[in-house]
Amino acid sequence: MRASVAVVALGCLALAAPAAGAGSGLRVHVVSSPTCPVERMPPDPMCAPRPFAASVRVVRLSDGHVVARLHTGADGRSTVGLRPGRYSLRVRPESGAQLPRCPAVVKTTVRSGSFVRVTVNCDSGIR
């Protein structure tokens, strides 16, 4: 009896878990720009977009459910395994500050067997 309950429980977990083993999901990179008040040509490497720590909510577009909550490191990067489908990302600075101001929603599509790279460029407020 215990063995059959364990098998049923494992089967339920497999259905609920993201398809990380299948190798699909998101690789998120959050950056802030501009970082200098004047853009130059050729671009100054010191003025490149800068990564920062952010919190990211991943929402499945088909039903509006939050399927993941991520926290990027200071390098602005995070990865999550997800089933194929259409998603939106809602990004906010981890510090809770108003700046940098990130787009309200960033939409993306995850395809079977691959990780989609999504760069979210947030407005630093520098003018």
C-alpha positions, 0 to 999 in steps of 0.5 A: 500500500505504501509503495503505491501511495509513493508512486502516485505522489511522485506522479503528481509531483512530476505533473506539477513540476516545471519541465526543467529536465526537458531543458526549457525555460528562461534566462533573464538578464536585468540591466539599467541604462543609460548610465552616462548623461551623454551618449557618444559615438563610438560608445564609451565602454564605461557607459554600457548598461549595468546589471542590478539585483531585481525581483521578477514575477513570471506570469503564464499568459494563458491563465494569469497565474504566477508560475515563478518568482526569481531574484537576480543577483548583483549580476542581473541574472537568473534562470528558471525552468518552465514548460513551453508557453507564453509568459510575461515578466514583471520586474522591480528593483530588489532595493524597492527604489523607484529607479531604475524604472522597468517596463510594466510587462515584458512578454516572451515565449518558451519553446520546448527544449530551449531556454529563451534569453530575455534582457530587460532594460530598465530606465535609470532616469539619467538624462 
